[in-house]
Amino acid sequence: MTQFKDLGIEAPILTAIDEMGFETPTEVQIKAVPKILNNEDLIIISKTGSGKTAAFGMPILQLTTPDIGATQALILTPTRELAIQVDHDIMQMAKHLSHKTTAIYGQHNINVEIKALSKFPEIVTGTPGRVYDHIQRGQLKLDKVKFLVIDEADRMLDMGFIDQVVRIIKKLPKDRVTLLFSATMPEEVRRMCKAYMKSPSTIEIESETKTVDLIEQSYYRVERNEKRTQLDRLLIMNRPDSCMIFCNTRHAVDQVQSFLQRQGYASMALHGEIPQSKRQSTIEKFKKSDFHLLVATDVAARGIHIDDLSLVINYDVPEDKDSYVHRIGRTGRAGNTGRAISLVTGEDVMTLYEIEEHINAMISEADLPTDAEVNAQKDASAIWKKTKSVPFSPPQDPTAKARSSRPPRRSGAERPTQGKTRPQSEKKPEPKKSRPADSRETGFRYETREPSFENPKKATHENAHPKKKPYAGSSRQGNPNQYHPHHQEPKAKGASPAAAPSAPVPQKTQTAAPVPKEKSLLAKIAGRLFGKK
């Protein structure tokens, strides 16, 4: 069996490849690496996920010289996600080298990119539009470029980037090495190869669609809000030794894996936001069968080759038909019969039909298991879960310990700062404000207002002789002697209204204003209601 060292790769790169978890080279790597090391132009027809990044990344790192102050390799990708992934992979391969790499793409801070380009990275990966923008600005110098890589050329054509690619090619030195990767070869891509490549060799990797016949495929119609429940029931029925569950987004991966872990399944997540060291550890554990279920995105799962993967589940139907082929192609390897099932919502039906046309095969619809069937398998499923159980540990809250040791909070007390305990004696609870008991009985609207002590002299004067103000609509500001305007009576000449009773103020005792001897009509009414003469 061919090893990476047999391809002529130097030791620092071999060490990095080994740390990334690559054990043996793929077919495209075996065929392409020696030719690239020999400075040959190549056209490589291969599906996504065949190991193309390492196929051109390893020899480019070996044939470029670090720290000479010039960009020596330019890699063009159709999408920013792919640009980020390719740059990340090459950075990992260059871990034990002194090469600098960077990614430039749309919707990214251009000032950050300009700063990175000013350091003259040896390898630049980017989307055609942003790359050409930096060329026009004079930020990206191409006079020392030795290698041009055009990744997913057919997709570049579909997205309308071919004209930009051609403009970039015309800015490059003519003595460069050009490497073109594509899943298909449309006529326009062929014309570009003929015009801008030097006697290229063609390497065609067998399409994975030819292995579809070895895979048992089926799908289940489900409602979107029932997908996780039905996934649980299908796992109870199937109990796979090893299973990859594919989602279209990182968020979906996290949600599904968290759900499975709460259900007691031995599962882990894999997507681009997870640190590389943890991703690598997860892949190694999965290869060693330390857990049953790996929930992943398409990009994060690249480079994972497991000969005895028993089941692939498409939790989300992929929008790209080739992604479906690549997903299910992970099972049924080494001549084994594989299985692939998909959860299909009403929105996915047309995509499923397109996939069937693409693979030239029918995907059979299966019936969801009944409650009786699921219940009959629960005991066996419980035993299966325990064989490789990963205990569920909810996200750690850094304030949990502080909360658990905090004494009970008294009613009305101020809530202490989160994460810190505060003695009960530190701050006394403030009494609740209350309305006078007679306010409901008289029909008048009373409010209590605590005196302001910002100006002691002013406060003393105002509290001793409160001013009467009419009720002001929706505003609830005033003193305890306010009353509703609908109950206001005309004042008698020389008469003054009696002071209404007010609630006691706990903070400071105030001497109540003396009640005038001469009673107003309002005071008489209050006296009758309370039995006063």
N, C-alpha and C positions, 0 to 999 in steps of 0.2 A: 504494500500500500504506500502511495506517495505521501511524503511528509513535507512540511513547509521548508525545511532545511534543504530538501532535494531540489527546490526551485531556484536556489541561488540567492536567497534572502540573507542579509547580514544578521549577526547575533543580536544587536540591540532591538531590531524590529521583531525578530523571532520571540524575544522575551516579552515584548509588549503584546504580541499576538496571543501568546500563551496565557498571559494575564487577562486578556479579554475573553478567554474561554474557547477560542477556536482550536480544535484538536487536529483535524485533517483538512487539507485544502479541498475546495469544491471543484467541480469540473471546469468552470470558467476560469478559476484561479490557476489550475494546472496548465490549461492551454494558453492563457493570456500572459501570465507573468514572465516566462522566458522570452517571449517576443517583445514585450515592452522593455525588458532589460537590454534587448538588442536594438532598441531605438527604432522599432518598426511601427508604421501606422496600422491601426486595427479598426475593423468594423465588427462589433460583437453583438450578435442577435441573441438576446437572452431576456427572460422574464424578470420582473422585479423580485428581489430577495434571493438571487442566486449567488451572492457573494461578490458582486461587481465592485463595491467600494474598496474592499481589500485587494481585489485583482489589479486595480490601477493605483491604489494608495501605497502599497508596499514598494513597488518598483520606483514610483515617483519620489518617495522619501529617500530611497537609496541613491538615486541619480541626481538629486539636487544638493546644492552646497549651502549650508547655513551660514548666516552672519556675513554675507557679502553685500548686503544693502540693496537687494533687488528681488522682485517677485519673479519666480521661475516656473510656476505652474498655475494655470487658470482652469477652474472647474465650473462649468455652467450647468445649472439645474433648472427645471421648469417651475418649481415651487419653493417658497421660503422654508417650509418645513423640511423638505429634502435637503436644502442647502445647510440648514442647521445640523441635521443628522449627519450628513457627509463630513462637514467640518469637525463635528464632535468625534466621529470615528477616526478620522485622520489624526486628530490631536491625541487620541489614545494610542494609535500606532507609533506616534512620535514621542511617546512618554520618556524614552531613554535617549532621545536625541535633543539637539538644541534648535530644532526647526520652530518657526513661528507660523501659525495659521490664523485665518480670520474668515468670517462669513459676512457678506454684504447682501442685503435684500430689501425689498420694499417694506414700508411701514416700520422701519427700524430707524433709530435716531442717527441721522446722517453725520452729525458732529462726532459721535462715538466712532463711526466707521472711518471718518477722516483721520482721527487720532490714531486708530489702529493701522491704517494704511501708511501713515507717516513713519511707522517703525519698519517698513518694508518687509512684510511677512513673505516667507518663501512660497507659501501656497495660499491662494485666495479662492474661495468658493462663493458663488453668488448667482442671483437670477439675472437674466440678460438685461432687463431694463435698468436695474440699479448699477450693474457693472458698466454699462455704456455711459450712464450718467457720471460716474466717477472718472471714466476715461475723458469725457468732455471737459470736466472740471480740472483735469490735469493731476488728480490725486492718485490715480492708478497708472503706474508706468509699466509698459509692456515690452520694452526693447530687449529685456533679458529673458523673456518667457521661452522655456524649452518644451513645455507640455501644454496642450489644450485638450481638455476632456469635455465632451458633450454628452451629458447623461440624459437618458430618456428622450432621445431626439424625436421620436414619433409623437410624444406628448407635447414637446415644444411646438411641433407643427400644428397640433390640434388647438393649442392655446394662442396661436398667432405670433410666436416668438421667432420664427425662422428668419425673418428679415433682420431682426436685431442681432441674431447670432451671426449672420453673414457680415453685417457691419463691423462687429467685433473681430471676426476672423481677418478682415482686411486691415486691421490695425496691428496685427501680430507679425512677428518675424516669419519669413518663409521657410526657414530651416528648422522649424519646430516639429515635434511629434504630435500627431492628432489621433485621439482615441474617441471613437463614437460608439455609444451603447444605445440600443433600441430594442423594444420587444417585437416590433414589426418594421418593415422597410417600405414605406410609401415612396412613390416615384419622385416626389420633390426632395425627399431625404437622399435618395440615390443620386440625384443630379448634384446636390450639394457636396456629397462625398467625392463624386467624380471631378468637380471643379476645384476643391480645396484640399484634397488628400493626395499623398504621394504613394501610388501603387499599394493601396491598403490590402492587407490580408483579411479574410472574413472568417470569423469563428461563430458557428451557430450551435447553441445549446438546445438539446431536445426539450420541447415544450412540455410542461407538466400536464397539459390537457390530455396527453397520451396515457397518463397514469390514472385518469378519472375512472376508467372502466374497472379498476381494482378497488374502488371505494364505494361502499354502500351509502347512498345519499337519500335523505328524507327531510321533510319539513313539517312543521306544526303551525297551524293558524292560531294565533293568540291575540288578545287585546293588549294594547300597549301598557295599560296599568296592571296587567296580570303577568307580565313577563318574568319577574323574579319568582313569583309563586310557582309558575309552570316550570321554570328552570329547576327549582327545588324538587318538584315531583318527578321530573325526568331523571334527575341524578339519583333519586331514591330507586327508580326502576332500573337504571342502567349500571350504577355502581362501577364506573371505570377505574382501572388501575392508574391510568394517567390520562389527563384530559386538558386540552387548551380551550379556553372560552374567549372568543374574540368580541371586542366592542369597538365602536367607531371613534369614540372619544376618550380622553383621559379621565374626564369626570365620570363617565359611565363605568369605566374600569374600577375606579375607587368605590363607587356605590355598590356595584355587583359583588366585589370582593368583600366589602364590609358586611353585606347581607349574608354571604356564604359563611363567613367566619362566625357571625352571630348564630347561624343555624348549626354550627358545630363541624363544618367541613374544614379539612386541612387544605387551605388555599392561600395564595399570595398574588400580589398585583405586579404588573410590569408595564411601565409606560415611560415616556421621555422625561417627565418631571422628577422621577425617582433618581437619586444620585447613582452614578455609574458603578461605584463599588457595591452598592446594595443590589443593583440590577444583576451584576455579575454573580454575586452570591446567590441570588434567587435562582438564576439559570442553573448554576451548579447543583443546588439542592434539588431542583426539579429533575435534572438529569439523573441524579442519584436516587430518585423516587422517595425523597424525604417527605413529600406531600402530594396529594392527589391532583389538585386543580390549580392551573395557572391562568389567571385572567389578564389579558394583554391587548394592546393595540397592535396594528399591523407593523408599524415602523419599529416599535420596541422589540418585537418578536423576530426581527431579522437576524439571521445567523444562528438560530436555534435549530439544530438537527437532531431529532430523536427517532431512532429506528423503530421503537416499539410503542409509539403513541397510539393508544387504543381508541380515542374518541376526540373529535373536534366539534365544538358547538359554536355556531354563529349566533351569539346573543343579539347582535345587530347584523342585518344583512348588509354586506359591503356595497357601496355605491359603484365601486370599480369592479368590473367583471374579472379582471386578472387577479385582483386581490382575493376573490372567492376561490379561484383555482389554486392560488398559492397557499391560502389557509388550509383547504382540505388536503392539499398535497403533502402536508406534514404528517398525515396518517397514511397507512398503506405503504410504507417504505420497506425496502429490502424484501420485496415480494410478498409482504404480508397484506391481508385484506383489512382495509381500514373502514372506519365509519365516520360519517359527518351528518349532523342534524342542524337545522336552522329554525329559529323562531321568527315567523313571518307575520307582520301586522298587515292591515289593509293597505297601508302606504307602501309596503314592500312588494306587492304582488307583481307590478309591472317590472320592477328590477329583477325579480326572480325569473320572469319569462325571458328577459334579455340574457340572463346568465345561462339558462337552458339552451338558448340559441347559440350562445358563445361556445359552450362545451359540447354542443351537438348531442345532448343527452337529456332525458326526462328525469326530473327530481320528483319522487313519489311523495304524495301527501299521506301523513300518518295521523291516526286518531290519538288525541291526548288520553293519558291513562285515567281510568275512573277512580273514584274514592276507594272503592273496594279493592282495586288492584294495588293502589298505593298503600293502603293499610296492611295488606297482606305482605308487603315487602319492608315494612318499617323496622321489624326486628333485625332482619338481615342487614338493612342499611345502617342501623345503629352499630352493629359489630364492625361493618366496613369503615365507618367513620372513625372508630376508636383505633384502628390499626395504624393510622398516621395522623392522629389528632394534633391540631395546633391550638392550644388554649386561647380562648378569646380574651383579649385585653383591651378594654376601651381606651380611647385617647386620654393620656394623663393630664389632669388639670393641676397646674403648679400650686393652686390655692386650696386644693382638696384637703391637705393635711391641716392647714390653718383653720379651715372651716370646721373640721371634725373635732378640733380641740377647743373651739370657742364656746364659752358658757352661753346659756340661753339668753337671748336679747329680751329685755323687759319691754312691755307694751308701751309704745310712745317714745321709746328711746331712739336716738339718731343711729342709723346704720353705720357701723365703722367702715373705714377704708378697706376695700377688698384685699384679702390676703394678709391682713394684720389684725391681731387681737387687741382689744381695748378694754381695760378694766371698767366694770360698771360704775365705779365711783368716779371715773374720770370726768364724766359729764352727766349731770342730772337731767332726767327727762322733763321737758317743758309741759305744763298742764295744757289740756285742750281748751280752746276757746269755746265759750258757751253763750247761748242767748238767754236773756232773762226769762224766767218761767212764766211771767205774765204776758209775754208778747203775743202768744197764740190766743190767749183768752180775750184780750182787748181788741184784737184785730189790727193793732198798729204794728208796723215793722220796726223792730229795734235791732241794732247791731252793736257789738262790743268792739272797742278799739283800744288797744293798749297805748299808753302815753309814750311819746318819743322823749328820750332823755338826752338828745344831742345838745340841746341848750337848756340847762337846768332851770334858769330863771324863767325863760319863756314857757317851758313845760309846766312849771308850778303855777304860773298865772293862768294858762289856758285850761289846766285840769281843774283848778279851783272855780273858774267861771267859764264853763263850756258854752260855746256859741250854738244857737239853734239854727240849723240850715234845712231847707225843705229837701225832701227825697228827690234825687236827680235821676229820674229814669232808670236806665240799666246800671248806672254807677252805684256801687255799694259802699262808697266811702262816706264817712260822716262820724258823728259822735252818738253816744247812746240815746240822746234825746231827739233823734230824727223820727219823723213819722210820715205816713203816706199822705200825699197831697189830697187824695180824694176824701180824707177824713178831716181836712183842715177847716177850722171854724174861724170866722172873722174875729179879730181881737177887739175886746172892749177897750174903750178909751181909758188909758191909765192902768190897764190890767196887764199882768205878765203871766204866761203859762207856767204851770207847776212842773217842777223837774221830775221826769220819769225815773223810776227805779233803775239802777244799772247794776250789771254783774260785778262781783268783786274782782279786783285785779290782784293776782297772787304776788306779782313781783314787787309792788310798792303800794303801801296803804295810803289812800288819799281821803282827805276829809270831805264828806259830801257837802255840796252847797246847801245852805239853809233854805227850807221851803218858805216861800213868802206867806205872810199871814192872809193876804187877800187872795182868795181862790178864784181861778178862772173856771169857765164852763168845762174845759178839759179835765181839770183837777176834780171837779164835782163828779163827773162821770166815772173817773177812776175810783173815787172814794166809794161810790155806790157799788161798783162791781166787787170791790174788796172789803166791803162792810165797814168802811171808815165813815165817820161822821164829820 
